[in-house]
Amino acid sequence: MLFAYSMMSRTLCSGVPPFDNNEGLSCMQQRNRLMRGRKRVACILLLLAFVFAGCWLPYHLVSLLDDLSDASYKDLKMNLLLLGHANSALNPIIYCALSRKFRRSIKDLICISVHFTRRRQNMQVCVKLVTEE
């Protein structure tokens, strides 16, 4: 797993994007923008790998300790298993926090439009879900 992530980050960060051979200002700006995007993706992937390891490593260490010793760690293993599964809930939060495109896609997917109306001195919020067919 470590090898795969290191190869992905190496490919994303070190490769020179293929553009025209002329070194004009617009070509250089486009190259710099693409490299910044690649580095952002590499950072997100690295963060996701660390979060995955942080969520699942304690469970696997306690499972190994449980197998090697006579003591029972059943309750601890159950709680650490929940921590491991919490990784799946953390991934969309990380994507949403670090990626504008992901936030925009989620917003377009849900299609929420919020309208505020004032009736009888009470502020009401009307939420309409717009579905496209």
C-alpha positions in Angstrom: 0.0 0.0 0.0 2.8 2.4 0.9 4.5 1.6 -2.4 1.4 2.3 -4.4 0.8 5.7 -2.7 4.4 6.7 -3.1 4.3 5.8 -6.8 1.1 7.8 -7.3 2.5 10.9 -5.5 5.8 10.6 -7.5 3.9 10.5 -10.7 1.6 13.4 -9.8 4.3 15.7 -8.4 7.3 15.0 -10.6 5.9 14.7 -14.1 6.2 17.6 -16.4 2.9 18.2 -18.2 3.1 17.8 -22.0 2.6 21.2 -23.6 4.0 22.9 -26.6 7.7 23.4 -26.8 7.5 27.1 -26.9 8.1 28.7 -23.5 5.5 31.5 -23.7 4.0 33.1 -20.7 0.6 31.5 -21.2 2.2 28.0 -21.5 4.2 28.5 -18.3 1.1 29.7 -16.4 -0.9 26.7 -17.6 2.0 24.4 -16.6 2.2 26.0 -13.1 -1.6 25.8 -12.6 -1.6 22.1 -13.6 1.3 21.3 -11.3 -0.4 23.1 -8.4 -3.5 21.0 -9.1 -1.5 17.8 -9.2 0.2 18.7 -5.9 -3.2 19.4 -4.3 -4.4 16.0 -5.4 -1.3 14.3 -4.1 -1.7 16.0 -0.7 -5.4 14.9 -0.5 -4.3 11.3 -1.3 -1.6 11.4 1.3 -4.0 12.7 3.9 -6.5 10.0 3.0 -3.8 7.4 3.4 -2.8 8.7 6.8 -6.4 8.9 8.0 -6.9 5.3 6.8 -3.8 4.1 8.7 -4.8 6.1 11.8 -8.3 4.6 11.8 -7.4 0.9 11.0 -3.9 0.5 12.5 -5.1 0.4 16.2 -7.6 -2.3 15.4 -5.1 -4.5 13.7 -2.5 -4.0 16.4 -4.9 -5.0 19.2 -6.1 -8.0 17.1 -2.5 -9.1 16.8 -2.0 -8.5 20.5 -5.2 -10.5 21.2 -3.9 -13.4 19.1 -0.5 -13.4 20.7 -1.6 -13.1 24.4 -3.9 -14.9 26.7 -5.8 -11.7 27.7 -9.1 -10.9 26.0 -9.5 -7.5 24.3 -13.0 -8.1 23.0 -14.5 -4.8 24.1 -11.5 -2.8 23.0 -11.5 -4.5 19.6 -15.2 -3.7 19.1 -14.6 0.0 19.8 -11.5 0.1 17.6 -13.5 -1.6 14.8 -16.0 1.3 15.0 -13.0 3.6 14.7 -11.9 1.7 11.6 -15.4 2.0 10.0 -15.5 5.7 10.9 -12.8 6.1 8.2 -15.5 5.7 5.6 -17.5 8.6 7.1 -14.4 10.8 7.3 -13.5 10.4 3.6 -16.3 12.6 2.2 -15.7 15.2 4.9 -12.0 15.4 3.9 -12.9 15.6 0.2 -15.5 18.3 1.0 -13.1 20.3 3.1 -10.2 20.2 0.6 -11.8 20.1 -2.9 -13.9 22.9 -4.4 -14.9 20.6 -7.3 -16.2 18.0 -4.9 -18.2 20.6 -3.0 -19.7 21.9 -6.2 -20.5 18.4 -7.4 -22.3 17.6 -4.1 -24.2 20.8 -4.3 -25.3 20.1 -7.9 -26.2 16.6 -7.0 -28.4 17.6 -4.1 -29.8 20.7 -5.8 -31.0 22.5 -2.7 -32.5 25.9 -3.0 -33.3 27.7 0.2 -35.9 30.4 0.3 -36.6 32.6 3.3 -40.2 33.8 3.9 -41.6 36.0 6.6 -45.1 35.2 7.8 -46.7 36.5 11.0 -43.5 37.7 12.5 -42.0 34.2 12.2 -39.1 33.6 10.0 -39.5 30.3 8.2 -37.0 28.5 6.0 -38.4 26.6 3.1 -36.1 24.0 1.5 -37.0 22.5 -1.9 -35.2 19.6 -3.4 -35.0 19.9 -7.1 -34.8 16.7 -8.9 -33.9 16.3 -12.5 -35.2 13.5 -14.6 
